[in-house]
């Protein structure tokens, strides 16, 4: 028993120290991204087709849609909404948008075919032939953007000076919480854990080779070279796969400094766990070694576990006193400094709870291969979805 307790104390100590190293790297990465993002935006405004696949209702959906109609963009753009059925609950929001913004080119595309297990990609594949422009911007139905969104995203295609042409531009994002504890914890995690991880990957690798569902802006040439959207129809992490394939086709993937916002539903606890496990297992299957390395990013959680394992001895208290402020500094530097997320200060007290939950979900994600997505249960193997069954009404998730 003594040997086991000592082993646990040693392991948690080592992971805490590794976590401190990660926190310092994340701070460095956020500073590096901030310096890079201050560069001048070039004058590049080609025609753009915005593709928004929709299914069901999301929090503040209409405002998210309308934000795309309030762009201060010098070029021409259109917005295409894709639904699998005209009975979709999102239809009234699309019709209202058409009525309130008649000066914009807004089109509804009905996508009746089921081309794979990923309904979003199935719709996108059927929408793409209707897009009129040489640049395509894909983002999720709940994404809200600022008036400079298209200007800054498209300008990135003209700003890069590397050897590889820019094939994709993706964007950082923050989450807008809606009331419940699960919603607040997920939004806090996006701004203070997930996005620091993205900036760290950019610093360490010198590039990113994946996309974020918040924004997938692509040139037609890059999309065609990557094989189009149809091959992604069975993948869960379609954003990651598209970015990877575009990079493998000889194009660069760039991370814009234009921050967008996603709405985080008012989850019940079971819904929160379903969503977190879906995300975790999707990343696990997409970036196996990178996902395993996430264990080193939970320095605060390991410090708390070390405190328990050691019986709160003086060294463990000192270690926690080092880990906590460093973790808070990362949260504030990225969450409030880079992402302008005002919720971070309000919910900062939840950070230890959030990190302990995240570590538990990370470990749990290795235990099985099932995920829940919009009321359906899938088996996930090598990143691909295999539909198993629908959940019961009592089990239905928010997203």
Phi, psi and omega in degrees: 000318179297318180298317180297314180298319178295320179296316179297317179298318181293315181297314180294326176297312182296319179291326176296316179297319176297321178297322176298319176298320178296316180302316180295321178295320179296322176297316178298317181296320180293323176295318180296319179292322179297319178295319181292325186285352180275003181292155181293140178275123180285164181271092182219109187221071178285170174294142185226140171250120177266122180253122180233099173285135182231147174207116180075194185252141173242157177302133176055038184299315184297318179297325176296315177299312185297330180298334178283345178266358183250034183279137173264072188243131184286336182268182179269141175212156178229158178236124178247126175255133180245125177233149179279342181207147177288353176271003182300137180300342179281349185304316180301324179294321179293316180296321177297320179298316179300321182287323185273344178231063183294342181284349181260153175276100181239123182232146177253126180246121176274129186240083188282340185279145173257105187263354181177181182288335179272101183298326180297312180293324176303314178295315181300320180299323179280338179280325189305318180298341180273350181288135187266343191252167184276351175238139183235133175243121178248128170213162185290160187293340182263004184282127176252135186235160176273169184294341179265007187306300183296321180303312185282323179295311183289329178298331180297329177297329181265354186269327187292142182239016181285178181290328182270136175293149179286123179254332180217143170237129177239171190223143172292160181210162174236163180252140175260113183284154180230073164086305188281164180297318179299320179295317180294319181294319180294317179298319178298319180295323179300311186282331189249352180230305183296309182292321172304325177295322178295315180296324179293319177299320178297319180293312186287323182269345183078357181195168168241147182234039179208165176246163175246136184299347177297327178199124172234090179263124186225150168276153178300320182300318180292318179301315181293319180295330180276357179097006179079192184266334186305320180295349182266002192295344178250003182271141174287307183271068183296328179295316177297313183297318181296315178299317180297317182290325176294319177296318180292338179277001176100014178250158176265152174249125184247144176259113179290165174262007179276113184272132176246177186229134175251147178270125179264118184300164178280075185296141156282167188298320179297320179295320177300313180297318178302315182291318180295320179292323177298313179297313184298314181289331174294317178292320179305316182282339182273317184228079190300310182290320178297322180291320177300323180291347177299339178305329182279353182269355183260052185300321180292317178297318178295324178295321177293320177293324177295323177300316180291314184296328183269357184073029180057047176285171187299315179300322181290325176293318178297320180295318178295321178294340175272318184290319185297306181295328178293318177296318178297321179297319176298314181301316182286320182297316182273309185298309181267322184287311183267320187263352180054042180267104183286348179286338185300314179298318181297321187254015184300331180296341180276356187302313178299319178297314181299316182291323176295317177298318181297320178295319178296318179292322176303312180293318181297328185298337180278351189277342184204180183233016180262146175223155177247130182217115178047051173084004179238148179256130181236153165265135181248118179227120180053037176087350184259147184264140172231113185295130180256308183192169170270148175283160175289163181303321181294335184268351192306131178276166179286328181224000000 
